[in-house]
Amino acid sequence: GAKKIVAALREKGYEIACYTYANVDYGKKSASDIQADISSWKVEIMPVVGTLDTLVYAKNSDISSTGAYSGGKYNVLYEAGFRYFISNGNKPACTVTNTYVRQLRVMVTGTAMAHTGTMYSDFFDAKTVLDSTRGDVPQA
């Protein structure tokens, strides 16, 4: 049934991405650890979702803090077919090269608005968005 759900999502225009196999922080793992995680993903998930080219890093991680990708971790992911890499940051940013696109997005969550709401000040006032009448609001 999962293949039917994936097909229905794609029909509606959704793009499917990999979020690692085991919700792994790739920034803290070795290239061989990442290879093992991707191998499990290929065996268990790829038969359902098909070949993907987009990786969304789990746990706010990234394989590079400099913004440039190279080396063993990148090679593992590139050889697995990934060309688009999405992570979180304080400011939106995008790096485009001949071999990959790296996007930093600003993740908006209730917890982040409650605890670090000023990071959204370029976009909106988090205090005016948080509204306890709409449900539980994380306490700062």
Disulfide bonds with the S-S distance in Angstrom:
none
